[in-house]
Amino acid sequence: MKALIVVVLIAIVAVLASAGMVMLRKPRDARPNDTRMARALMWRVILSIGLFVFILLAWSLGWIQPSALPLSR
């Protein structure tokens, strides 16, 4: 379960880096980079929302448990 969460977090960072690279590159063709950057950022948002929903679902089904750390001293 932890490995899946880490893999999705790495994918989110990779997509964000991809959007950053598209933003920094100069366009070589007539097509603007806005479409590619918007698509990469769209995938980042989709992955982030999907990860959040998956964590909530896993918690409600009992697949993951909250830690036993005290909230206050």
N, CA, C and O of each residue as an XYZ file, in Angstrom:
292
protein
N       0.823     -1.180      0.000
C       0.000      0.000      0.000
C       0.877      1.257      0.000
O       0.625      2.201     -0.749
N       1.899      1.256      0.840
C       2.789      2.416      0.904
C       3.542      2.601     -0.410
O       3.775      3.726     -0.852
N       3.917      1.483     -1.026
C       4.652      1.567     -2.287
C       3.794      2.198     -3.380
O       4.296      2.983     -4.185
N       2.516      1.863     -3.413
C       1.614      2.448     -4.407
C       1.487      3.950     -4.213
O       1.490      4.703     -5.186
N       1.377      4.390     -2.975
C       1.267      5.813     -2.685
C       2.546      6.537     -3.091
O       2.492      7.628     -3.658
N       3.694      5.931     -2.802
C       4.978      6.546     -3.173
C       5.121      6.620     -4.694
O       5.607      7.622     -5.218
N       4.705      5.579     -5.401
C       4.800      5.578     -6.861
C       3.927      6.679     -7.454
O       4.346      7.368     -8.384
N       2.724      6.848     -6.927
C       1.844      7.900     -7.445
C       2.410      9.284     -7.120
O       2.320     10.190     -7.947
N       2.987      9.460     -5.939
C       3.608     10.744     -5.602
C       4.777     11.054     -6.534
O       4.955     12.200     -6.948
N       5.573     10.036     -6.865
C       6.683     10.225     -7.807
C       6.151     10.580     -9.185
O       6.730     11.416     -9.879
N       5.040      9.942     -9.593
C       4.434     10.263    -10.887
C       3.925     11.702    -10.905
O       4.038     12.384    -11.924
N       3.370     12.166     -9.797
C       2.882     13.548     -9.715
C       4.043     14.526     -9.879
O       3.929     15.517    -10.601
N       5.149     14.248     -9.215
C       6.325     15.124     -9.334
C       6.899     15.070    -10.744
O       7.348     16.091    -11.266
N       6.891     13.885    -11.372
C       7.413     13.755    -12.734
C       6.566     14.540    -13.731
O       7.106     15.191    -14.626
N       5.249     14.485    -13.583
C       4.370     15.238    -14.481
C       4.549     16.738    -14.265
O       4.526     17.514    -15.221
N       4.726     17.144    -13.016
C       4.967     18.559    -12.727
C       6.291     19.016    -13.339
O       6.374     20.119    -13.880
N       7.324     18.181    -13.259
C       8.611     18.506    -13.880
C       8.480     18.564    -15.400
O       9.102     19.405    -16.050
N       7.679     17.677    -15.959
C       7.443     17.690    -17.401
C       6.782     18.997    -17.832
O       7.161     19.579    -18.848
N       5.803     19.456    -17.070
C       5.150     20.733    -17.391
C       6.141     21.887    -17.268
O       6.098     22.825    -18.064
N       7.026     21.827    -16.287
C       8.041     22.863    -16.137
C       9.010     22.890    -17.299
O       9.404     23.962    -17.759
N       9.399     21.716    -17.777
C      10.310     21.662    -18.921
C       9.645     22.213    -20.176
O      10.279     22.911    -20.967
N       8.368     21.896    -20.354
C       7.648     22.427    -21.519
C       7.571     23.939    -21.435
O       7.687     24.625    -22.451
N       7.377     24.466    -20.226
C       7.261     25.907    -20.050
C       8.588     26.609    -20.352
O       8.593     27.713    -20.897
N       9.700     25.982    -20.004
C      11.001     26.623    -20.169
C      11.573     26.502    -21.578
O      12.423     27.304    -21.966
N      11.126     25.526    -22.341
C      11.657     25.350    -23.697
C      11.065     26.365    -24.661
O       9.919     26.795    -24.527
N      11.884     26.729    -25.634
C      11.393     27.601    -26.694
C      10.679     26.724    -27.728
O      11.153     25.633    -28.044
N       9.546     27.194    -28.253
C       8.843     26.378    -29.252
C       9.620     26.334    -30.563
O      10.014     27.373    -31.093
N       9.835     25.147    -31.074
C      10.558     24.990    -32.344
C       9.598     24.996    -33.523
O       9.989     25.308    -34.647
N       8.357     24.656    -33.270
C       7.379     24.659    -34.345
C       6.361     25.780    -34.105
O       6.470     26.547    -33.148
N       5.399     25.849    -34.975
C       4.406     26.909    -34.857
C       3.394     26.631    -33.752
O       2.691     27.540    -33.310
N       3.316     25.388    -33.308
C       2.347     25.009    -32.281
C       2.819     25.512    -30.919
O       3.953     25.237    -30.527
N       1.989     26.231    -30.204
C       2.413     26.728    -28.884
C       2.484     25.602    -27.860
O       1.835     24.566    -28.006
N       3.287     25.825    -26.821
C       3.460     24.828    -25.780
C       2.333     24.856    -24.747
O       2.314     24.041    -23.824
N       1.394     25.793    -24.904
C       0.321     25.907    -23.932
C      -0.490     24.627    -23.823
O      -0.880     24.234    -22.723
N      -0.746     23.974    -24.944
C      -1.550     22.759    -24.941
C      -0.827     21.638    -24.202
O      -1.435     20.937    -23.394
N       0.448     21.465    -24.469
C       1.205     20.396    -23.808
C       1.336     20.655    -22.311
O       1.225     19.730    -21.506
N       1.570     21.896    -21.940
C       1.709     22.226    -20.530
C       0.371     22.071    -19.811
O       0.327     21.570    -18.687
N      -0.707     22.491    -20.442
C      -2.029     22.348    -19.831
C      -2.390     20.878    -19.665
O      -2.990     20.496    -18.661
N      -2.031     20.061    -20.632
C      -2.323     18.626    -20.537
C      -1.508     17.985    -19.407
O      -2.019     17.136    -18.678
N      -0.257     18.385    -19.264
C       0.569     17.840    -18.185
C       0.037     18.263    -16.823
O      -0.006     17.454    -15.895
N      -0.368     19.518    -16.695
C      -0.923     19.979    -15.427
C      -2.279     19.341    -15.144
O      -2.628     19.118    -13.985
N      -3.049     19.044    -16.199
C      -4.307     18.332    -16.030
C      -4.056     16.946    -15.434
O      -4.778     16.510    -14.537
N      -3.032     16.260    -15.936
C      -2.706     14.932    -15.409
C      -2.230     15.012    -13.964
O      -2.493     14.104    -13.176
N      -1.535     16.085    -13.610
C      -1.103     16.251    -12.229
C      -2.293     16.405    -11.303
O      -2.325     15.817    -10.222
N      -3.257     17.182    -11.716
C      -4.455     17.370    -10.892
C      -5.240     16.068    -10.793
O      -5.724     15.723     -9.715
N      -5.372     15.343    -11.897
C      -6.092     14.068    -11.883
C      -5.404     13.077    -10.951
O      -6.068     12.410    -10.158
N      -4.082     12.975    -11.040
C      -3.356     12.058    -10.162
C      -3.471     12.460     -8.696
O      -3.602     11.602     -7.824
N      -3.421     13.749     -8.425
C      -3.521     14.226     -7.040
C      -4.896     13.924     -6.449
O      -4.997     13.431     -5.326
N      -5.951     14.220     -7.202
C      -7.302     13.935     -6.718
C      -7.516     12.434     -6.581
O      -8.130     11.978     -5.616
N      -7.012     11.667     -7.540
C      -7.136     10.208     -7.464
C      -6.420      9.636     -6.245
O      -6.935      8.733     -5.586
N      -5.241     10.157     -5.948
C      -4.504      9.692     -4.772
C      -5.252     10.044     -3.499
O      -5.327      9.223     -2.585
N      -5.806     11.242     -3.418
C      -6.561     11.657     -2.243
C      -7.782     10.766     -2.043
O      -8.051     10.324     -0.926
N      -8.518     10.502     -3.111
C      -9.702      9.630     -3.023
C      -9.288      8.217     -2.639
O      -9.967      7.572     -1.840
N      -8.179      7.722     -3.198
C      -7.711      6.383     -2.865
C      -7.332      6.271     -1.390
O      -7.645      5.270     -0.746
N      -6.666      7.281     -0.854
C      -6.290      7.257      0.565
C      -7.534      7.289      1.445
O      -7.602      6.567      2.439
N      -8.516      8.112      1.096
C      -9.759      8.132      1.866
C     -10.492      6.791      1.793
O     -11.012      6.311      2.801
N     -10.534      6.197      0.623
C     -11.184      4.901      0.453
C     -10.450      3.806      1.226
O     -11.080      2.976      1.883
N      -9.122      3.805      1.146
C      -8.331      2.806      1.868
C      -8.511      2.952      3.374
O      -8.558      1.953      4.092
N      -8.610      4.182      3.856
C      -8.827      4.414      5.294
C     -10.207      3.939      5.714
O     -10.354      3.308      6.761
N     -11.229      4.237      4.900
C     -12.589      3.844      5.264
C     -12.783      2.333      5.190
O     -13.607      1.790      5.926
N     -12.052      1.645      4.328
C     -12.151      0.190      4.225
C     -11.244     -0.532      5.220
O     -11.310     -1.754      5.345
N     -10.407      0.211      5.919
C      -9.539     -0.390      6.914
C      -8.228     -0.926      6.377
O      -7.518     -1.646      7.079
N      -7.899     -0.583      5.136
C      -6.639     -1.048      4.558
C      -5.456     -0.339      5.184
O      -4.382     -0.926      5.319
N      -5.636      0.907      5.566
C      -4.583      1.655      6.248
C      -5.157      2.178      7.553
O      -6.360      2.415      7.664
N      -4.295      2.353      8.532
C      -4.701      2.836      9.845
C      -3.911      4.102     10.171
O      -2.747      4.231      9.790
N      -4.546      5.026     10.873
C      -3.785      6.196     11.308
C      -2.761      5.803     12.361
O      -2.939      4.817     13.076
N      -1.702      6.569     12.451
C      -0.669      6.260     13.420
C      -1.162      6.582     14.824
O      -2.142      7.308     14.992
N      -0.481      6.042     15.829
C      -0.885      6.221     17.207
C      -0.129      7.370     17.868
O       0.122      7.333     19.072
N       0.234      8.383     17.094
C       0.951      9.516     17.662
C      -0.027     10.376     18.461
O      -1.161     10.589     18.031
N       0.399     10.860     19.599
C      -0.494     11.727     20.389
C      -0.692     13.071     19.710
O       0.229     13.616     19.102
N      -1.909     13.599     19.821
C      -2.198     14.890     19.194
C      -1.632     16.048     19.986
O      -1.256     17.066     19.406
N      -1.565     15.912     21.307
C      -0.990     16.965     22.131
C      -0.287     16.331     23.315
O      -0.486     15.154     23.616
N       0.530     17.119     23.976
C       1.266     16.594     25.127
C       0.560     16.870     26.393
O       1.042     16.496     27.463
